[in-house]
Structure formats: structure tokens, C-alpha cells
């Protein structure tokens, strides 16, 4: 541990992977229980949590876990992390998350991963290999193969997991499920989803090289991504628009918006995905996500549910206004509209409360009874599940979050291949019917980095 880490430190990756895999056998037991068995201290009601990524979403996730023991931070951008770290002077600090896990793994119960998308999988996998419970920001991963690998690892190591789609725990999310599953809206064959994102630049080429700040370890920030020059137009905030690091508007907000129709309608995997894409910058297709997208998914009928068409709009592409919508209402900027045979319903993102788009229909509408268990809160349910050692206790665990991420990433892949792309998805073979898209399904890491299992 080093409160002012040497940013040039790079531990042997081979040594770290050997240490991680070797430790997995005995680290499944929570560390506070192990310490008690060793006679070091009595069991604590508080979890020892390490936060990989201290600023941005890391700071927000810290707030959700603040009643536990903030044991350590790892962040390769010391300037960006400084505000959060300074508020917790007792916590240990590392610039390299691998060093943190190597040195502190035996003392940890959980790891919260709030890095850019391209580092989610490798950090979460390494933590699970040590038997640590993990909370990972959305989207779960940058590629479908990574999402599949994390889901398998969570089952293998029997750890508690959660993806950071906080609206999954919201009251509105439960109401949406109840309104749809009760049949109160009638048959739903079409759902529109949209986001006001991106709020960062997309449809652009890579910016000019800049000198790396002394407070940033750029190699660790890049992680498994291709070796490339630093730019302040990428880190710390605008990385989401770049193909190597982020998943664009859909990856950023899809987990908060798709979550509800995917859950309430039990959609499963799509049969086809079709992209309408808007770009204006020559060469941007090799570097960044498009300026605007419309992605159309077709889901097969399931049980008593008919087939469902789900359409995603982002950027300047906007969902159409329902004919039944009152003139004083507008479609949600971030959210969903469900076209039922009885009623048309809308809600915002993050589990926004459902409402009918027509006031006259709403006046006589009888909301169905509450049938679903309510959540104590997204972080709270994960923490309780960690303490109980109950992977099913967290409701956006990787068994749910990985398929949700897969649906989102299929849209990202179709958009990356280009305007007019139509993919057919075989979830068994991971094939799309398009060779370029098939290559994007799988992660490809630079030398020295591997995901493990």
C-alpha cells in the first residue's frame, strides 16, 4: 500500500494472475469471517469494500455503500480521484487495481467497479477469482463474450453480483411489471425506448496526441484496449463515444431504459436487430459511435405473450408521438412507451413511475394490486446479499445483467457495422449472419492482458 503511489509501478501480470487463481480456493469465505477464525478480530457487521474507480460513478456508488467499511481505493487518475479519496483518509489508495487485489485481497469482502466500460470485465473477473463479491457499473461489459464470461464466473465462484442499473430496484419498476403482467394494458406488441444521450461527442475521429499528465497512469487506464495516445478529449469524461473504451448512448442508458421492457415482458434474446445510423464525419466509423441511431429489435412470441418489436432512438432520432397522447404531454426524453391493445403507457428511465398517455383513460384506470416484493434499494439489497452469502438476493445479478447487456450490445454492434445493417442473432453459436459483426461479439485484448475464467 502506498498513499502516494508511484505511477510507474507495473506488477507482473503473470504473477498477479497466478496469485489470483491460487487464492480463489480459500477466499470464497468473507474476509471478516476469515479474520475472526484466525483470531485477529471479532466478526464485523460491516463489509470491507474496495472501490476501483473513485470519481464519477465511483463516487456515486460509494454513497450507496457508505455505511460499510470503505477499505481501499484504486484509481489510475490521481487528480480525478483526489476529491473522493481525501474524504476517506483511512482508506488505502493504489493507482493500480492489480496491486490492490494482490496486496489487499485477503482483507476484502467486496469490490465495486466503476471504471470506463473497457476495464469492467478484467477487474470484475480478477476480483471474483479471489472469491470477492462484485458490483459493476453499467453496461456490465464492452463486449458480449465478456458478459458471458462474467456470468459463468459468478456461478463458478458462487459470489454475489450486481450491475449498476439502479432503477431495477425502484418502485416504478415494480409498478411497470405489475401493470404489464396483470394484463391491465392488454397485449403489448410494440415498445419505443429513447435517450437524450449522447451528451459527449460521437461521430468523430481520434483527437491529437497530448502529453500524459503526471497524475495519470495512462497504461493502466488503457488496460486491455489497444495501445494509443492520450488526449484530454478522451479521459476522464468523453471516452464513452469511442469504440475502444465505451458503448455510446445505448450502452450508457440502455441498462436504465431497456431494463423495464426486458424484465416486464420477459423478452429473452432478439431474433433480429436492424440499425438506422446517422454519421457526418468521414472515417468516424473506425473510431467512434454514430451521432444518432434508431435500432429495431424483433423478439419472438413467448408463452401467452405475442411477438414484440422494440425500437431504440438516441441522439437526434426521436420516438413518434402516440396518437392517444394528450396535447399537454410529451414522450419521455429518457424512457419508454408501451403500445398495449387497451392502453398506451409511458415511464421515464431508472424505473420512472408508469402513467397512461391519455388522461381520460387514466381517470377510469384501475391499477393492479401490488404483487412483487419491494427492494430496500439497489446497493442495499446487494450489501444484504453479500452479508448473507446469497447470490439470488441481488436482483440485477449477472444472471440477469449479462443477458440485458447482451441485448444492448447487439444494438451497438449493428450500429457500428453501419446504416441499414440487419443482424440475425443465434444465442447458442454467438453468430449474427454478418462476419464483421461476428468479430465484434468477442473481446480482443492487447498483449499482456487476458480475461481468465
Residue, then its C-alpha position, 0 to 999 in steps of 0.5 A: x500500500x502506498x498513499x502516494x503511489x508511484x505511477x510507474x509501478x507495473x506488477x507482473x501480470x503473470x504473477x498477479x494472475x497466478x496469485x489470483x487463481x491460487x487464492x480463489x480456493x480459500x477466499x470464497x469465505x468473507x474476509x471478516x469471517x476469515x479474520x475472526x477464525x484466525x483470531x485477529x478480530x471479532x466478526x464485523x457487521x460491516x463489509x470491507x469494500x474496495x472501490x476501483x474507480x473513485x470519481x464519477x460513478x465511483x463516487x456515486x456508488x460509494x454513497x450507496x455503500x457508505x455505511x460499510x467499511x470503505x477499505x481501499x481505493x484504486x484509481x489510475x487518475x490521481x487528480x480525478x480521484x483526489x476529491x473522493x479519496x481525501x474524504x476517506x483518509x483511512x482508506x488505502x489508495x493504489x493507482x493500480x487495481x492489480x496491486x490492490x487485489x494482490x496486496x489487499x485481497x485477503x482483507x476484502x469482502x467486496x469490490x465495486x467497479x466503476x471504471x470506463x466500460x473497457x476495464x469492467x470485465x478484467x477487474x470484475x473477473x480478477x476480483x471474483x477469482x479471489x472469491x470477492x463479491x462484485x458490483x459493476x457499473x453499467x453496461x456490465x461489459x464492452x463486449x458480449x463474450x465478456x458478459x458471458x464470461x462474467x456470468x459463468x464466473x459468478x456461478x463458478x465462484x458462487x459470489x454475489x453480483x450486481x450491475x449498476x442499473x439502479x432503477x431495477x430496484x425502484x418502485x416504478x419498476x415494480x409498478x411497470x411489471x405489475x401493470x404489464x403482467x396483470x394484463x391491465x394494458x392488454x397485449x403489448x406488441x410494440x415498445x419505443x425506448x429513447x435517450x437524450x444521450x449522447x451528451x459527449x461527442x460521437x461521430x468523430x475521429x481520434x483527437x491529437x496526441x497530448x502529453x500524459x499528465x503526471x497524475x495519470x497512469x495512462x497504461x493502466x487506464x488503457x488496460x486491455x484496449x489497444x495501445x494509443x495516445x492520450x488526449x484530454x478529449x478522451x479521459x476522464x469524461x468523453x471516452x464513452x463515444x469511442x469504440x475502444x473504451x465505451x458503448x455510446x448512448x445505448x450502452x450508457x442508458x440502455x441498462x436504465x431504459x431497456x431494463x423495464x421492457x426486458x424484465x416486464x415482458x420477459x423478452x429473452x434474446x432478439x431474433x433480429x436487430x436492424x440499425x438506422x445510423x446517422x454519421x457526418x464525419x468521414x472515417x468516424x466509423x473506425x473510431x467512434x459511435x454514430x451521432x444518432x441511431x434508431x435500432x429495431x429489435x424483433x423478439x419472438x412470441x413467448x408463452x401467452x405473450x405475442x411477438x414484440x418489436x422494440x425500437x431504440x432512438x438516441x441522439x437526434x432520432x426521436x420516438x413518434x408521438x402516440x396518437x392517444x397522447x394528450x396535447x399537454x404531454x410529451x414522450x419521455x426524453x429518457x424512457x419508454x412507451x408501451x403500445x398495449x391493445x387497451x392502453x398506451x403507457x409511458x415511464x421515464x428511465x431508472x424505473x420512472x413511475x408508469x402513467x397512461x398517455x391519455x388522461x381520460x383513460x387514466x381517470x377510469x384506470x384501475x391499477x393492479x394490486x401490488x404483487x412483487x416484493x419491494x427492494x430496500x434499494x439497489x446497493x442495499x439489497x446487494x450489501x444484504x446479499x453479500x452479508x448473507x452469502x446469497x447470490x439470488x438476493x441481488x436482483x440485477x445479478x449477472x444472471x440477469x445483467x449479462x443477458x440485458x447487456x447482451x441485448x444492448x450490445x447487439x444494438x451497438x454492434x449493428x450500429x457500428x457495422x453501419x446504416x441499414x445493417x440487419x443482424x440475425x442473432x443465434x444465442x447458442x453459436x454467438x453468430x449474427x449472419x454478418x462476419x464483421x459483426x461476428x468479430x465484434x461479439x468477442x473481446x480482443x485484448x492487447x498483449x499482456x492482458x487476458x480475461x481468465x475464467 
